[in-house]
């Protein structure tokens, strides 16, 4: 059973930066595509970014393009989300996910809270 553990969330002022990390265990990290999603209070969970097994295919939601960067380190079984120029509307619980395709995620972490103050 694959387990995912996010970290790196917190409170930051608008314009600031945070780096989220997601460590995987219980599976072969290089087998999975990885994604980041977020859910703001009262809203549906939404896609943020994804990265293919090799890292050769990367995609972002329009709302974060140019500000967020997803990356993966196979040696550390970890996927990262570097978030720059944060805005109050980025406030949400951020989840990482692992799956067998960019459109299907089978495993989810517990989430980490990101709060951006204005």
Biotite code that builds the C-alpha atoms (Angstrom):
import biotite.structure as struc

atoms = struc.array([
    struc.Atom([0.000, 0.000, 0.000], chain_id="A", res_id=1, res_name="UNK", atom_name="CA", element="C"),
    struc.Atom([1.435, 3.331, -1.073], chain_id="A", res_id=2, res_name="UNK", atom_name="CA", element="C"),
    struc.Atom([1.492, 6.036, 1.595], chain_id="A", res_id=3, res_name="UNK", atom_name="CA", element="C"),
    struc.Atom([2.008, 9.726, 0.964], chain_id="A", res_id=4, res_name="UNK", atom_name="CA", element="C"),
    struc.Atom([3.021, 12.341, 3.538], chain_id="A", res_id=5, res_name="UNK", atom_name="CA", element="C"),
    struc.Atom([2.940, 16.057, 2.725], chain_id="A", res_id=6, res_name="UNK", atom_name="CA", element="C"),
    struc.Atom([4.857, 18.734, 4.597], chain_id="A", res_id=7, res_name="UNK", atom_name="CA", element="C"),
    struc.Atom([5.909, 22.338, 4.179], chain_id="A", res_id=8, res_name="UNK", atom_name="CA", element="C"),
    struc.Atom([2.614, 24.147, 4.531], chain_id="A", res_id=9, res_name="UNK", atom_name="CA", element="C"),
    struc.Atom([2.166, 27.176, 6.730], chain_id="A", res_id=10, res_name="UNK", atom_name="CA", element="C"),
    struc.Atom([1.217, 30.824, 6.948], chain_id="A", res_id=11, res_name="UNK", atom_name="CA", element="C"),
    struc.Atom([2.859, 33.260, 4.546], chain_id="A", res_id=12, res_name="UNK", atom_name="CA", element="C"),
    struc.Atom([2.212, 36.818, 3.410], chain_id="A", res_id=13, res_name="UNK", atom_name="CA", element="C"),
    struc.Atom([1.068, 37.559, -0.108], chain_id="A", res_id=14, res_name="UNK", atom_name="CA", element="C"),
    struc.Atom([4.028, 37.603, -2.465], chain_id="A", res_id=15, res_name="UNK", atom_name="CA", element="C"),
    struc.Atom([5.911, 35.062, -0.389], chain_id="A", res_id=16, res_name="UNK", atom_name="CA", element="C"),
    struc.Atom([7.031, 31.530, -1.159], chain_id="A", res_id=17, res_name="UNK", atom_name="CA", element="C"),
    struc.Atom([6.642, 28.040, 0.219], chain_id="A", res_id=18, res_name="UNK", atom_name="CA", element="C"),
    struc.Atom([7.931, 24.644, -0.863], chain_id="A", res_id=19, res_name="UNK", atom_name="CA", element="C"),
    struc.Atom([5.732, 21.642, -0.279], chain_id="A", res_id=20, res_name="UNK", atom_name="CA", element="C"),
    struc.Atom([7.188, 18.143, -0.117], chain_id="A", res_id=21, res_name="UNK", atom_name="CA", element="C"),
    struc.Atom([5.492, 14.788, -0.436], chain_id="A", res_id=22, res_name="UNK", atom_name="CA", element="C"),
    struc.Atom([7.374, 11.661, 0.570], chain_id="A", res_id=23, res_name="UNK", atom_name="CA", element="C"),
    struc.Atom([6.072, 8.322, -0.675], chain_id="A", res_id=24, res_name="UNK", atom_name="CA", element="C"),
    struc.Atom([6.553, 4.892, 0.886], chain_id="A", res_id=25, res_name="UNK", atom_name="CA", element="C"),
    struc.Atom([5.272, 1.368, 0.387], chain_id="A", res_id=26, res_name="UNK", atom_name="CA", element="C"),
    struc.Atom([5.602, 1.386, -3.378], chain_id="A", res_id=27, res_name="UNK", atom_name="CA", element="C"),
    struc.Atom([7.988, 2.000, -6.254], chain_id="A", res_id=28, res_name="UNK", atom_name="CA", element="C"),
    struc.Atom([8.083, 5.780, -6.593], chain_id="A", res_id=29, res_name="UNK", atom_name="CA", element="C"),
    struc.Atom([9.295, 5.759, -10.172], chain_id="A", res_id=30, res_name="UNK", atom_name="CA", element="C"),
    struc.Atom([6.244, 3.725, -11.207], chain_id="A", res_id=31, res_name="UNK", atom_name="CA", element="C"),
    struc.Atom([3.792, 6.499, -10.387], chain_id="A", res_id=32, res_name="UNK", atom_name="CA", element="C"),
    struc.Atom([2.813, 9.753, -11.931], chain_id="A", res_id=33, res_name="UNK", atom_name="CA", element="C"),
    struc.Atom([2.459, 12.377, -9.230], chain_id="A", res_id=34, res_name="UNK", atom_name="CA", element="C"),
    struc.Atom([0.089, 15.264, -8.805], chain_id="A", res_id=35, res_name="UNK", atom_name="CA", element="C"),
    struc.Atom([-0.730, 18.143, -6.501], chain_id="A", res_id=36, res_name="UNK", atom_name="CA", element="C"),
    struc.Atom([-4.288, 19.196, -5.813], chain_id="A", res_id=37, res_name="UNK", atom_name="CA", element="C"),
    struc.Atom([-5.857, 21.714, -3.458], chain_id="A", res_id=38, res_name="UNK", atom_name="CA", element="C"),
    struc.Atom([-9.159, 22.349, -1.758], chain_id="A", res_id=39, res_name="UNK", atom_name="CA", element="C"),
    struc.Atom([-10.217, 25.722, -0.428], chain_id="A", res_id=40, res_name="UNK", atom_name="CA", element="C"),
    struc.Atom([-12.984, 26.071, 2.175], chain_id="A", res_id=41, res_name="UNK", atom_name="CA", element="C"),
    struc.Atom([-16.385, 25.563, 0.589], chain_id="A", res_id=42, res_name="UNK", atom_name="CA", element="C"),
    struc.Atom([-14.925, 24.613, -2.783], chain_id="A", res_id=43, res_name="UNK", atom_name="CA", element="C"),
    struc.Atom([-14.298, 21.448, -4.728], chain_id="A", res_id=44, res_name="UNK", atom_name="CA", element="C"),
    struc.Atom([-10.838, 19.929, -4.821], chain_id="A", res_id=45, res_name="UNK", atom_name="CA", element="C"),
    struc.Atom([-8.986, 21.175, -7.891], chain_id="A", res_id=46, res_name="UNK", atom_name="CA", element="C"),
    struc.Atom([-5.958, 20.166, -9.905], chain_id="A", res_id=47, res_name="UNK", atom_name="CA", element="C"),
    struc.Atom([-2.774, 22.183, -9.389], chain_id="A", res_id=48, res_name="UNK", atom_name="CA", element="C"),
    struc.Atom([0.072, 20.364, -11.158], chain_id="A", res_id=49, res_name="UNK", atom_name="CA", element="C"),
    struc.Atom([1.221, 16.956, -12.318], chain_id="A", res_id=50, res_name="UNK", atom_name="CA", element="C"),
    struc.Atom([4.446, 15.309, -13.399], chain_id="A", res_id=51, res_name="UNK", atom_name="CA", element="C"),
    struc.Atom([5.003, 12.097, -15.333], chain_id="A", res_id=52, res_name="UNK", atom_name="CA", element="C"),
    struc.Atom([7.146, 9.168, -14.201], chain_id="A", res_id=53, res_name="UNK", atom_name="CA", element="C"),
    struc.Atom([10.218, 10.432, -15.990], chain_id="A", res_id=54, res_name="UNK", atom_name="CA", element="C"),
    struc.Atom([9.491, 14.087, -15.312], chain_id="A", res_id=55, res_name="UNK", atom_name="CA", element="C"),
    struc.Atom([9.284, 14.733, -19.025], chain_id="A", res_id=56, res_name="UNK", atom_name="CA", element="C"),
    struc.Atom([5.625, 15.710, -18.980], chain_id="A", res_id=57, res_name="UNK", atom_name="CA", element="C"),
    struc.Atom([4.557, 18.482, -16.629], chain_id="A", res_id=58, res_name="UNK", atom_name="CA", element="C"),
    struc.Atom([1.280, 20.338, -16.473], chain_id="A", res_id=59, res_name="UNK", atom_name="CA", element="C"),
    struc.Atom([-0.174, 23.168, -14.426], chain_id="A", res_id=60, res_name="UNK", atom_name="CA", element="C"),
    struc.Atom([-3.527, 24.733, -13.778], chain_id="A", res_id=61, res_name="UNK", atom_name="CA", element="C"),
    struc.Atom([-3.809, 28.123, -15.458], chain_id="A", res_id=62, res_name="UNK", atom_name="CA", element="C"),
    struc.Atom([-4.214, 29.777, -12.067], chain_id="A", res_id=63, res_name="UNK", atom_name="CA", element="C"),
    struc.Atom([-0.711, 28.756, -10.952], chain_id="A", res_id=64, res_name="UNK", atom_name="CA", element="C"),
    struc.Atom([1.204, 28.671, -14.228], chain_id="A", res_id=65, res_name="UNK", atom_name="CA", element="C"),
    struc.Atom([4.365, 30.754, -14.025], chain_id="A", res_id=66, res_name="UNK", atom_name="CA", element="C"),
    struc.Atom([4.280, 30.849, -10.217], chain_id="A", res_id=67, res_name="UNK", atom_name="CA", element="C"),
    struc.Atom([4.396, 27.175, -9.148], chain_id="A", res_id=68, res_name="UNK", atom_name="CA", element="C"),
    struc.Atom([6.935, 24.509, -10.122], chain_id="A", res_id=69, res_name="UNK", atom_name="CA", element="C"),
    struc.Atom([6.511, 20.773, -9.654], chain_id="A", res_id=70, res_name="UNK", atom_name="CA", element="C"),
    struc.Atom([9.516, 18.458, -9.539], chain_id="A", res_id=71, res_name="UNK", atom_name="CA", element="C"),
    struc.Atom([10.412, 14.979, -8.374], chain_id="A", res_id=72, res_name="UNK", atom_name="CA", element="C"),
    struc.Atom([13.480, 13.324, -6.854], chain_id="A", res_id=73, res_name="UNK", atom_name="CA", element="C"),
    struc.Atom([13.472, 9.572, -7.407], chain_id="A", res_id=74, res_name="UNK", atom_name="CA", element="C"),
    struc.Atom([16.369, 9.027, -5.016], chain_id="A", res_id=75, res_name="UNK", atom_name="CA", element="C"),
    struc.Atom([14.338, 10.572, -2.204], chain_id="A", res_id=76, res_name="UNK", atom_name="CA", element="C"),
    struc.Atom([10.928, 9.207, -3.267], chain_id="A", res_id=77, res_name="UNK", atom_name="CA", element="C"),
    struc.Atom([9.704, 12.781, -3.068], chain_id="A", res_id=78, res_name="UNK", atom_name="CA", element="C"),
    struc.Atom([7.695, 15.175, -5.174], chain_id="A", res_id=79, res_name="UNK", atom_name="CA", element="C"),
    struc.Atom([7.914, 18.919, -4.559], chain_id="A", res_id=80, res_name="UNK", atom_name="CA", element="C"),
    struc.Atom([5.768, 21.933, -5.254], chain_id="A", res_id=81, res_name="UNK", atom_name="CA", element="C"),
    struc.Atom([7.646, 25.228, -5.216], chain_id="A", res_id=82, res_name="UNK", atom_name="CA", element="C"),
    struc.Atom([5.136, 28.038, -4.814], chain_id="A", res_id=83, res_name="UNK", atom_name="CA", element="C"),
    struc.Atom([6.220, 31.614, -5.505], chain_id="A", res_id=84, res_name="UNK", atom_name="CA", element="C"),
    struc.Atom([4.337, 34.913, -5.656], chain_id="A", res_id=85, res_name="UNK", atom_name="CA", element="C"),
    struc.Atom([1.624, 33.469, -3.465], chain_id="A", res_id=86, res_name="UNK", atom_name="CA", element="C"),
    struc.Atom([-1.791, 35.088, -3.436], chain_id="A", res_id=87, res_name="UNK", atom_name="CA", element="C"),
    struc.Atom([-4.589, 34.953, -0.852], chain_id="A", res_id=88, res_name="UNK", atom_name="CA", element="C"),
    struc.Atom([-6.617, 32.875, -3.318], chain_id="A", res_id=89, res_name="UNK", atom_name="CA", element="C"),
    struc.Atom([-3.953, 30.157, -3.082], chain_id="A", res_id=90, res_name="UNK", atom_name="CA", element="C"),
    struc.Atom([-5.113, 29.481, 0.479], chain_id="A", res_id=91, res_name="UNK", atom_name="CA", element="C"),
    struc.Atom([-6.195, 25.843, 0.670], chain_id="A", res_id=92, res_name="UNK", atom_name="CA", element="C"),
    struc.Atom([-5.315, 22.387, 1.892], chain_id="A", res_id=93, res_name="UNK", atom_name="CA", element="C"),
    struc.Atom([-2.808, 20.952, -0.563], chain_id="A", res_id=94, res_name="UNK", atom_name="CA", element="C"),
    struc.Atom([-2.786, 17.243, -1.320], chain_id="A", res_id=95, res_name="UNK", atom_name="CA", element="C"),
    struc.Atom([-0.326, 15.126, -3.225], chain_id="A", res_id=96, res_name="UNK", atom_name="CA", element="C"),
    struc.Atom([-1.461, 12.069, -5.123], chain_id="A", res_id=97, res_name="UNK", atom_name="CA", element="C"),
    struc.Atom([0.077, 9.105, -6.912], chain_id="A", res_id=98, res_name="UNK", atom_name="CA", element="C"),
    struc.Atom([-1.412, 7.269, -9.837], chain_id="A", res_id=99, res_name="UNK", atom_name="CA", element="C"),
    struc.Atom([-0.892, 5.137, -12.890], chain_id="A", res_id=100, res_name="UNK", atom_name="CA", element="C"),
    struc.Atom([-1.788, 7.864, -15.347], chain_id="A", res_id=101, res_name="UNK", atom_name="CA", element="C"),
    struc.Atom([-1.980, 11.642, -15.388], chain_id="A", res_id=102, res_name="UNK", atom_name="CA", element="C"),
    struc.Atom([-5.767, 11.366, -15.226], chain_id="A", res_id=103, res_name="UNK", atom_name="CA", element="C"),
    struc.Atom([-6.171, 8.702, -12.570], chain_id="A", res_id=104, res_name="UNK", atom_name="CA", element="C"),
    struc.Atom([-4.847, 8.935, -9.039], chain_id="A", res_id=105, res_name="UNK", atom_name="CA", element="C"),
    struc.Atom([-5.133, 5.982, -6.691], chain_id="A", res_id=106, res_name="UNK", atom_name="CA", element="C"),
    struc.Atom([-3.367, 7.196, -3.564], chain_id="A", res_id=107, res_name="UNK", atom_name="CA", element="C"),
    struc.Atom([-3.701, 10.433, -1.635], chain_id="A", res_id=108, res_name="UNK", atom_name="CA", element="C"),
    struc.Atom([-1.943, 12.114, 1.237], chain_id="A", res_id=109, res_name="UNK", atom_name="CA", element="C"),
    struc.Atom([-3.618, 13.706, 4.245], chain_id="A", res_id=110, res_name="UNK", atom_name="CA", element="C"),
    struc.Atom([-2.947, 17.238, 3.079], chain_id="A", res_id=111, res_name="UNK", atom_name="CA", element="C"),
    struc.Atom([-1.038, 20.258, 4.341], chain_id="A", res_id=112, res_name="UNK", atom_name="CA", element="C"),
    struc.Atom([-2.578, 23.656, 5.028], chain_id="A", res_id=113, res_name="UNK", atom_name="CA", element="C"),
    struc.Atom([-1.332, 26.693, 3.132], chain_id="A", res_id=114, res_name="UNK", atom_name="CA", element="C"),
    struc.Atom([-2.621, 30.077, 4.254], chain_id="A", res_id=115, res_name="UNK", atom_name="CA", element="C"),
    struc.Atom([-1.699, 33.274, 2.423], chain_id="A", res_id=116, res_name="UNK", atom_name="CA", element="C"),
    struc.Atom([-2.487, 36.521, 4.199], chain_id="A", res_id=117, res_name="UNK", atom_name="CA", element="C"),
    struc.Atom([-3.118, 39.777, 2.352], chain_id="A", res_id=118, res_name="UNK", atom_name="CA", element="C"),
])
